[in-house]
């Protein structure tokens, strides 16, 4: 007697593994923005696996902060000039003319443009340093991932500008930035380069560099010891950039009758 052939079960299609998901880890724009501030390690992990980096949101926040800071700084500067300007009808015409300032629109426009240029250059620098560090120190990273990680690590600078803008609006004047608060008015005037360097070093700068280190370590998959080299390399290049910007802005400031100052840091 022959056995009856059993019907074959239809084979189920293999379920796609998480690694084969073409969309990657799903993360929303506001989750990235808030996560960078409160949970950076977890957020960088998700960004590494995500198909989208939402760089446009980080840039939009930077633009808003730059414009707000430029307006607040221009208003504070105008108030400071009015407080030290001689009374109307001064007998010394030359003294009266030296307090004439460029148009507020021109001042704000130049501050916004220069800050945007510096921000974009910083984006590229962070991406290049993270990418080069990952490749040279035995990590694995694509430039696209390094760039968008670097962009998000500049969020502390946007927060700095917004905080400074509020402080200037409440105080009605400009406050010393960063470590430059340790200098007297005479020292600031005598050592403008030192003032520019010290004004760039503060809590927000340290926060941003730490984010850059965390992001590079997670995105490039390298150890803490190796990522410290990347952080030092980035800080060194940033200082060199500040010196170059100071030289350029000093030349421009000399033509316009103003001074050199890094606009809002970062």
C-alpha positions as CSV (number, residue, x, y, z in Angstrom):
1,X,0.0,0.0,0.0
2,X,1.3,3.3,-1.0
3,X,1.3,6.2,1.5
4,X,-0.8,9.2,0.6
5,X,1.4,12.2,-0.1
6,X,1.0,15.0,2.5
7,X,0.3,18.5,1.1
8,X,3.2,20.8,1.5
9,X,2.8,23.9,3.6
10,X,3.2,27.2,1.9
11,X,6.5,28.7,3.0
12,X,6.2,32.1,4.7
13,X,8.3,34.9,3.3
14,X,11.3,35.6,5.5
15,X,10.8,38.6,7.8
16,X,13.2,41.4,7.0
17,X,15.8,41.9,9.7
18,X,16.2,45.3,11.4
19,X,19.5,45.8,9.6
20,X,17.8,45.5,6.2
21,X,15.2,48.2,7.0
22,X,15.8,50.7,4.3
23,X,14.2,53.5,6.3
24,X,16.5,53.0,9.3
25,X,15.6,54.1,12.8
26,X,12.6,56.4,12.8
27,X,13.3,59.7,14.7
28,X,11.4,62.9,14.5
29,X,13.0,66.4,14.1
30,X,11.9,67.7,17.5
31,X,13.1,64.5,19.1
32,X,16.6,65.2,17.7
33,X,16.5,68.9,18.9
34,X,15.4,68.0,22.4
35,X,17.5,64.9,22.5
36,X,20.8,66.7,21.7
37,X,20.2,68.8,24.8
38,X,18.9,66.2,27.3
39,X,19.9,62.8,26.0
40,X,22.8,63.3,23.5
41,X,24.2,59.7,23.6
42,X,20.9,58.1,22.8
43,X,20.2,60.7,20.2
44,X,23.5,60.2,18.4
45,X,22.9,56.5,18.4
46,X,19.5,57.0,16.7
47,X,21.0,59.6,14.2
48,X,23.7,57.1,13.2
49,X,21.0,54.5,12.2
50,X,18.5,57.1,10.9
51,X,18.2,57.8,7.2
52,X,17.4,61.4,7.9
53,X,19.5,63.8,9.9
54,X,17.2,66.9,9.8
55,X,20.1,69.2,9.4
56,X,17.7,71.9,8.1
57,X,16.2,72.2,11.6
58,X,19.6,72.8,13.3
59,X,20.4,75.4,10.7
60,X,17.0,77.1,11.1
61,X,17.6,77.4,14.8
62,X,21.1,78.8,14.2
63,X,19.7,81.4,11.8
64,X,17.0,82.5,14.2
65,X,19.5,82.8,17.1
66,X,21.9,84.8,14.9
67,X,19.3,87.3,13.8
68,X,17.9,87.8,17.3
69,X,21.5,88.2,18.7
70,X,22.4,90.7,16.0
71,X,19.4,92.9,16.6
72,X,19.9,92.8,20.4
73,X,23.6,93.5,20.1
74,X,22.9,96.5,17.7
75,X,20.3,97.9,20.1
76,X,22.7,97.5,23.1
77,X,25.5,99.1,21.2
78,X,23.3,102.1,20.3
79,X,22.3,102.5,23.9
80,X,26.0,102.4,25.0
81,X,26.9,105.1,22.5
82,X,24.1,107.4,23.6
83,X,25.2,107.1,27.2
84,X,28.8,108.2,26.4
85,X,28.0,110.7,23.6
86,X,28.6,114.4,24.3
87,X,25.5,116.6,24.7
88,X,23.8,118.1,21.7
89,X,25.5,121.3,20.5
90,X,29.0,120.4,21.7
91,X,31.5,123.1,20.9
92,X,33.9,120.4,19.6
93,X,32.5,119.3,16.2
94,X,35.1,116.7,15.8
95,X,34.1,115.1,19.1
96,X,30.5,115.0,18.0
97,X,31.4,113.3,14.7
98,X,33.4,110.5,16.2
99,X,30.2,109.1,17.9
100,X,28.4,108.8,14.5
101,X,27.8,105.1,13.8
102,X,26.9,103.2,10.7
103,X,23.3,102.5,9.8
104,X,21.7,99.9,12.2
105,X,20.5,97.9,9.1
106,X,24.1,97.8,7.8
107,X,25.5,96.8,11.2
108,X,22.9,94.0,11.7
109,X,23.3,92.8,8.1
110,X,27.1,92.5,8.4
111,X,26.8,90.8,11.8
112,X,24.3,88.3,10.4
113,X,26.2,87.5,7.2
114,X,29.5,87.1,9.1
115,X,28.0,84.9,11.7
116,X,26.3,82.7,9.0
117,X,29.6,82.3,7.2
118,X,31.3,81.3,10.4
119,X,28.5,78.9,11.2
120,X,28.7,77.2,7.8
121,X,32.5,77.0,8.1
122,X,32.2,75.4,11.5
123,X,29.8,72.8,10.1
124,X,32.3,71.8,7.5
125,X,35.2,71.8,9.9
126,X,33.4,69.6,12.4
127,X,32.3,67.2,9.6
128,X,35.9,67.0,8.2
129,X,37.5,66.5,11.6
130,X,35.0,63.8,12.6
131,X,35.4,62.0,9.2
132,X,39.2,62.2,9.2
133,X,39.4,61.1,12.8
134,X,37.1,58.1,12.2
135,X,39.1,57.0,9.2
136,X,42.6,57.6,10.7
137,X,41.8,56.2,14.2
138,X,40.3,52.9,13.0
139,X,36.7,53.9,13.0
140,X,34.0,53.5,10.4
141,X,32.1,56.6,9.3
142,X,30.7,58.2,6.1
143,X,31.2,61.9,5.6
144,X,27.4,62.4,5.4
145,X,27.0,61.0,8.9
146,X,30.0,63.0,10.2
147,X,28.6,66.2,8.7
148,X,25.1,66.0,10.1
149,X,26.5,64.9,13.5
150,X,28.8,68.0,13.5
151,X,25.9,70.3,12.6
152,X,23.9,69.1,15.6
153,X,26.8,69.6,18.0
154,X,26.6,73.4,17.4
155,X,23.2,73.7,19.1
156,X,24.8,75.1,22.3
157,X,26.1,78.1,20.3
158,X,22.5,78.9,19.2
159,X,21.4,78.6,22.9
160,X,24.2,80.9,23.9
161,X,23.1,83.6,21.4
162,X,19.5,83.4,22.6
163,X,20.6,83.6,26.3
164,X,22.9,86.6,25.6
165,X,20.1,88.3,23.7
166,X,17.7,88.0,26.6
167,X,20.5,89.2,29.0
168,X,21.2,92.3,26.8
169,X,17.5,93.1,26.5
170,X,17.1,93.0,30.3
171,X,20.3,94.8,31.2
172,X,20.0,97.4,28.4
173,X,23.6,96.9,27.4
174,X,26.3,94.5,26.3
175,X,27.8,92.1,28.8
176,X,31.2,90.6,28.6
177,X,31.2,87.1,27.0
178,X,33.0,84.1,28.3
179,X,36.3,84.4,30.1
180,X,36.7,88.0,28.8
181,X,34.7,89.1,31.9
182,X,38.0,88.8,33.8
183,X,39.5,91.6,31.8
184,X,39.1,95.3,32.7
185,X,37.9,97.8,30.1
186,X,41.5,99.1,29.8
187,X,42.8,95.6,29.2
188,X,40.1,94.9,26.6
189,X,41.1,98.0,24.6
190,X,44.8,97.3,24.9
191,X,44.5,93.5,24.1
192,X,41.6,93.0,21.6
193,X,43.0,89.7,20.4
194,X,43.2,88.3,23.9
195,X,39.7,89.6,24.5
196,X,38.4,87.9,21.4
197,X,40.0,84.5,22.3
198,X,38.7,84.6,25.9
199,X,35.2,85.6,24.9
200,X,35.0,82.4,22.8
201,X,35.7,80.1,25.8
202,X,32.7,79.6,28.1
203,X,30.3,76.9,29.3
204,X,28.6,76.7,25.9
205,X,31.9,76.2,24.1
206,X,32.8,73.3,26.5
207,X,29.3,71.9,26.1
208,X,29.6,72.0,22.3
209,X,33.1,70.3,22.3
210,X,31.9,67.6,24.6
211,X,28.9,67.0,22.3
212,X,31.3,66.8,19.4
213,X,33.4,64.2,21.2
214,X,30.4,62.1,22.1
215,X,29.0,62.3,18.6
216,X,32.3,61.4,17.0
217,X,32.8,58.4,19.3
218,X,29.3,57.1,18.6
219,X,29.1,57.9,14.9
220,X,32.6,56.7,14.0
221,X,32.6,53.9,16.6
222,X,35.9,54.8,18.2
223,X,37.1,54.8,21.8
224,X,37.2,57.6,24.3
225,X,41.0,57.9,24.2
226,X,41.0,58.2,20.4
227,X,38.1,60.7,20.4
228,X,40.1,62.9,22.8
229,X,42.6,63.4,19.9
230,X,39.8,64.4,17.6
231,X,38.5,66.9,20.2
232,X,41.9,68.5,20.7
233,X,42.4,68.7,16.9
234,X,39.1,70.5,16.5
235,X,39.8,73.0,19.3
236,X,43.2,73.8,17.8
237,X,41.7,74.4,14.3
238,X,39.0,76.5,15.9
239,X,41.5,78.7,17.6
240,X,43.4,79.1,14.4
241,X,40.1,80.1,12.7
242,X,39.4,82.7,15.4
243,X,42.8,84.3,14.8
244,X,42.2,84.4,11.0
245,X,38.7,85.9,11.5
246,X,40.2,88.5,13.9
247,X,42.7,89.6,11.3
248,X,40.1,89.9,8.6
249,X,37.5,91.6,10.7
250,X,40.1,94.0,12.0
251,X,40.9,95.1,8.5
252,X,37.2,95.5,7.7
253,X,36.6,97.2,11.0
254,X,39.4,99.7,10.2
255,X,37.7,100.6,6.9
256,X,34.3,101.1,8.6
257,X,35.6,102.7,11.7
258,X,34.7,99.8,14.0
259,X,36.4,97.0,15.8
260,X,36.9,93.3,15.5
261,X,34.7,90.9,17.5
262,X,33.5,87.4,16.9
263,X,29.8,87.8,16.4
264,X,28.2,85.8,19.2
265,X,30.8,83.0,19.3
266,X,30.7,79.7,17.6
